[in-house]
């Protein structure tokens, strides 16, 4: 069974992270959605975020 085609490239993620860092922010979390959307959460004002997915919530409870 062939693998599904990737919806994003490493270069896309790298470019997005470099842009955030060039703006003087630190990337504290990176999330890539199934449709290929890249979400970067930057700080330093963000210190901690809670669990995002059901798996994260379950893992946090253990």
C-alpha angles and dihedrals in degrees: 000000000000121000119253116257114260116251094209139032130226088240089059092054093044092050092050093049092048090051092053092047091048087056088058098254130122119231108232098173137016122197127183115196124212091255090058097259111150115214119191120189111199136189165124086191089054107077102163139356128196128245113302106194133039088253091054091050092050092047091050090055093055 
